[in-house]
Amino acid sequence: MTAVEPGGGVVPGTTRISARAIEKLAACLARESALVPLAQVSVRLADAGGALTVAVTLPVVVGGGVTGSVAERSSALRGHVISGMRDLAGRSVGSVDVRYAGAHRISGRRVR
């Protein structure tokens, strides 16, 4: 990667992103989309012909005014991970497999 200074000049050098950082980024993107604690998200990465395959395991969210079917939320999660990995890490993701294990309940009560 080549960095560009705010003034438009190019800064020589390299940027290296470790495999662990890529895995953590994918987990954070999944957590952000699914609205679950990061500790409940598990991610595995694999190379599939130059593109990443991301396998995500997390609980399904219930309650708290969460909208959309599980299929719709899974599709949104896939899109968020694919675009986030491309935009933030410059990585191409070929597929995102989502597996739900357990449930995470969000309370819909308001504090007055």
Secondary structure as a PSIPRED ss2 file (coil, helix, strand):
# PSIPRED VFORMAT (PSIPRED V4.0)

   1 M C   1.000  0.000  0.000
   2 T C   1.000  0.000  0.000
   3 A E   0.000  0.000  1.000
   4 V E   0.000  0.000  1.000
   5 E C   1.000  0.000  0.000
   6 P C   1.000  0.000  0.000
   7 G C   1.000  0.000  0.000
   8 G C   1.000  0.000  0.000
   9 G C   1.000  0.000  0.000
  10 V E   0.000  0.000  1.000
  11 V E   0.000  0.000  1.000
  12 P C   1.000  0.000  0.000
  13 G C   1.000  0.000  0.000
  14 T C   1.000  0.000  0.000
  15 T C   1.000  0.000  0.000
  16 R C   1.000  0.000  0.000
  17 I C   1.000  0.000  0.000
  18 S C   1.000  0.000  0.000
  19 A H   0.000  1.000  0.000
  20 R H   0.000  1.000  0.000
  21 A H   0.000  1.000  0.000
  22 I H   0.000  1.000  0.000
  23 E H   0.000  1.000  0.000
  24 K H   0.000  1.000  0.000
  25 L H   0.000  1.000  0.000
  26 A H   0.000  1.000  0.000
  27 A H   0.000  1.000  0.000
  28 C H   0.000  1.000  0.000
  29 L H   0.000  1.000  0.000
  30 A H   0.000  1.000  0.000
  31 R H   0.000  1.000  0.000
  32 E H   0.000  1.000  0.000
  33 S H   0.000  1.000  0.000
  34 A H   0.000  1.000  0.000
  35 L C   1.000  0.000  0.000
  36 V C   1.000  0.000  0.000
  37 P C   1.000  0.000  0.000
  38 L H   0.000  1.000  0.000
  39 A H   0.000  1.000  0.000
  40 Q H   0.000  1.000  0.000
  41 V C   1.000  0.000  0.000
  42 S E   0.000  0.000  1.000
  43 V E   0.000  0.000  1.000
  44 R E   0.000  0.000  1.000
  45 L E   0.000  0.000  1.000
  46 A E   0.000  0.000  1.000
  47 D E   0.000  0.000  1.000
  48 A E   0.000  0.000  1.000
  49 G C   1.000  0.000  0.000
  50 G C   1.000  0.000  0.000
  51 A E   0.000  0.000  1.000
  52 L E   0.000  0.000  1.000
  53 T E   0.000  0.000  1.000
  54 V E   0.000  0.000  1.000
  55 A E   0.000  0.000  1.000
  56 V E   0.000  0.000  1.000
  57 T E   0.000  0.000  1.000
  58 L E   0.000  0.000  1.000
  59 P E   0.000  0.000  1.000
  60 V E   0.000  0.000  1.000
  61 V E   0.000  0.000  1.000
  62 V E   0.000  0.000  1.000
  63 G C   1.000  0.000  0.000
  64 G C   1.000  0.000  0.000
  65 G C   1.000  0.000  0.000
  66 V C   1.000  0.000  0.000
  67 T C   1.000  0.000  0.000
  68 G C   1.000  0.000  0.000
  69 S C   1.000  0.000  0.000
  70 V H   0.000  1.000  0.000
  71 A H   0.000  1.000  0.000
  72 E H   0.000  1.000  0.000
  73 R H   0.000  1.000  0.000
  74 S H   0.000  1.000  0.000
  75 S H   0.000  1.000  0.000
  76 A H   0.000  1.000  0.000
  77 L H   0.000  1.000  0.000
  78 R H   0.000  1.000  0.000
  79 G H   0.000  1.000  0.000
  80 H H   0.000  1.000  0.000
  81 V H   0.000  1.000  0.000
  82 I H   0.000  1.000  0.000
  83 S H   0.000  1.000  0.000
  84 G H   0.000  1.000  0.000
  85 M H   0.000  1.000  0.000
  86 R H   0.000  1.000  0.000
  87 D H   0.000  1.000  0.000
  88 L H   0.000  1.000  0.000
  89 A H   0.000  1.000  0.000
  90 G C   1.000  0.000  0.000
  91 R C   1.000  0.000  0.000
  92 S C   1.000  0.000  0.000
  93 V E   0.000  0.000  1.000
  94 G E   0.000  0.000  1.000
  95 S E   0.000  0.000  1.000
  96 V E   0.000  0.000  1.000
  97 D E   0.000  0.000  1.000
  98 V E   0.000  0.000  1.000
  99 R E   0.000  0.000  1.000
 100 Y E   0.000  0.000  1.000
 101 A E   0.000  0.000  1.000
 102 G E   0.000  0.000  1.000
 103 A E   0.000  0.000  1.000
 104 H E   0.000  0.000  1.000
 105 R E   0.000  0.000  1.000
 106 I C   1.000  0.000  0.000
 107 S C   1.000  0.000  0.000
 108 G C   1.000  0.000  0.000
 109 R C   1.000  0.000  0.000
 110 R C   1.000  0.000  0.000
 111 V C   1.000  0.000  0.000
 112 R C   1.000  0.000  0.000
